[in-house]
Amino acid sequence: MPPTIYDIADHADVSTATVSRVLNDESKVAPDTRNRVMKAAQALGYQPHASAQNLARQRTDTIAVVVPLLANYFYMGVLRGIQNALASEAYDLLVYAPSHPDEVENQVRRAAQRGRSDGFLLLSAPLQDEIVSCLDESTQAVVLVDTRHPDYESIYVDNRRGGYKATRHLLEAGYQRIGHITSGTPEPDPAAERRLGYEEALGEAHHPRASSLIARGNQEPFAFAKEGGYKAMKELLRRDPPPDAVFAASDMQAIGALKAASEMGVQVPEEVALLGFDDIDVSAHVGLSTLRQPLREYGELAVEKLTARIQDPDRPVSSTVFDPEMVVRRTCGTSPKENGNFRMHN
């Protein structure tokens, strides 16, 4: 049986509390007592347990992440970036994945509990008052990804700019009736901002912003679902007249829209062009034109920001905003007049 701190205490003729203070490198121990305890530990061949040391120091060497849905290409891309960054860090990863949006607050509270992790990443969660209160009450370091709040480190894309760029691209390609697939009600902030960008581009070009050109992908429990895009596309294609192009608020919705068009015998892009948002892995395989978010870079930057905040909790709060990049493939069959790369500003 390996030696314990009780054995060291007997051998050095001190209390177990003194042994604990010495092994955890606390300062309130006399030098001769510290030396006696260390010699006793060495003589007995004592090996401290890493997790016990961390607990005593109130460190866990663990980073947590709260992710709304694991079986989703968007979050898988961000998680790959997190894993890449952690490969060179001395942290383990703990994942909290609620099975329903109503459980997000509970999972945030679990992640925010002292002793579970040294800090956590919060992905895409709507920052309702209850969740913000939980963050305010927590002593953990936190970084927000794909959402934002002025009091916390945030990493996100300019969704309104992306919606504008997608719609502007279709307008410049000559499309006249540009439909939009957004999420259900209530509309999450990213979806609402992408819709506002769509409406801004149409208004700037003096195109009608008729409600008949917008369809909602009402699909519970999570927004941006493929099934929601499928239903919304069928609704749009049944309207008279139907759109000649559609901008979907996410790639998953756009993939559902592709399936709907195929089932209805509508050719993409010959009869209706299609644009998504995200550039998840599967998008290239189906030839989907889209607005690209740098998913892996989100994860890598989030870990960098979080570890820096763990080491220095008083560092200034900052936001990093990405400008999404237009990626043109088969589904809109044209090249944009302006094709920018990622632009990041703090």
Disulfide bonds with the S-S distance in Angstrom:
none
